[in-house]
Amino acid sequence: MSTPLADPASAQFATNPPRELPKRRGTELVLLAFATFIVTVALVLVEANQEQELTSSIIWLGLSYLAVLTAAHLAVRRWAPYADPVILPCVALLNGLGLVMIHRIDLALAERAIQQGREYTPDVTKQVLFTAISLVLFVVVLVVISDHRTLTRYGYTCGLVGIVALALPAVLPSSLSEVNGAKVWIKLPFFSIQPGEFAKILLMIFFASFLVTKRDLFMVAGKRIVGVELPRARDLGPILIAAAACLGVLVFEKDLGTSLLFFGVTLVMLYVATERVIWVVLGVGFFAAGAIIAYNLFTHVQQRVRNWIDPLATYDDPGGGYQVAQGLFGLGTGGVGGTGLGAGRPDMVPEAKTDFITTAIGEELGLIGLTAMLMLYLILAMRGMRSALAVRDTFGKLLGGGLSFALVMQIFVVVGGVTNLIPNTGITAPFLSRGGSSLLANYILVALLLRISDAARKPAVRPKPQQPQAPLAEAHTVMVQRPPATGEGSPS
């Protein structure tokens, strides 16, 4: 007859041992190879439709892309073996299609430059370099952050650094920070950086760690106003100061799209932490009031609203609806099936490689291709949300949910702006658009998601069985001899 285990946790593991999930790293590698195949075929179609020479170099480019992705796969296999097998292939496909579209627009702009008798430097080479650097940073994050819960120690530090990163372009001279009317850059002699892309991750870490420690205060503590229990001002102060500083800095930087992104992510994380809809209602009310104030104070906001209401009415005005109208014309030209990769005219849309790259995809791949691209983002966000739900700690749930929603919110703002569903905000599509700062920051975001999914799918560690102790009545008596007093036994 077996002796029952004294530890209840050990007994639970003995009667119901945890099921070990498969690591699925082989599935990830197969999906990465399939994503590389799609990207290579897309490149072949672009070269053929643009009447470029088809050589074996295209195959070598595809193999090089697969080799870089395989290196990232090996890093995940080594440092996050239980991570979700679908997240990295989705990112690889989006990034590869973005490189193909940037190359396709480069070909059109280069042809136009030749006709005008001037030189043109393609952007795809620089974007490939940023992709390689981003994958290196992706591996570094996986290696350095072995447990996402360690980030809670640096929550307030991340919040402070994030606020400083947002505020820095606003205080710099326009010659060092302004591009296309938005003061969101830091221009250095050899390169430029957009600190707001990294600030969004730092602020999400701060919000998650703050809400973990102050969650109960958002639910029960404080005064009751109109049937709603509000937290105490001193507990609510840090998050209100951070949100107000973000919105204030971004308004002064004339980058309202990023302010909408930050505010939306903050509201979602607050709702996930408290499960109270009233916070979302209050947040939407505050944002509506802020939007009305911004419309009455800033002319560039008024201009974008006019462009949104009727882009054709402001088609010829400086800063008017020309860009939005051209994007809508491109989407209409593409129709359902698209003109084909390399057979459209996406170069007719200003900033087609950054803000309006989704219109280029919609023109050449049609509604079907644009919908497939949006499905990739949806799958990526759903897998991240799934990992956030499955992870065992509250901080991981909040951070994973915030990171996943940030991707959905950003692509909604981008596509909503170019399709004239909402006013154009000028932010870029993750992994698709040209830009090193966005690519670097989003690969950090993906690395954190993989770290959280690895913790969610990793089997729980079986507790060590404790040695059973005999009952007190059956314990042996031990005689303890009192030590001799000082000087006792010495000769007199």
Buried (B, 14 or more C-beta within 10 A) or exposed (E): EEEEBEBEBBEBBBEEEEEEEEBBBEEBBEBBBEBBEBBBBBBBBBBBBBEEEEEEEBEEBBEEBBEBBBBBBEBBBEBBEBBBBBBBBBBBBBBBBBBBBBBBBBBBBBEEEEEEEEEBEBBBEBBBEBBEBBBBBBBEBBEEBEEBBEBBEBBBBBBBBBBBBBBBBBEBEEEBBBEEEBBBBBBEEEEBBBBBBBBBBBBBBBBBBBBBEBBEBBBEBBEEEEEEBBBEEEBBEBBEEBBEBBBBBBBBBBBBBBBBBBBBBBBBBBBBBBEBEBBBEBBEEBBEEBBEEBBEEBEEBEBBEBBBEEBEEBBEEEBBBBBBBBBBBBBEBBEEEBBBBBBBBBBBBBBBBBBBBBBBBBBBBBBBBBEBBBEBBBBBBEBBBBBBEBBEBBBBBBBBBBBBBBBBBBBBBBBBBBBBEBBBBBBBBBBBBBBBBBBBBBBBBBBBBBBBBBBBBBEEEEEEBEEEEEEEEEEEEEEEEEEEEEEEEEEE
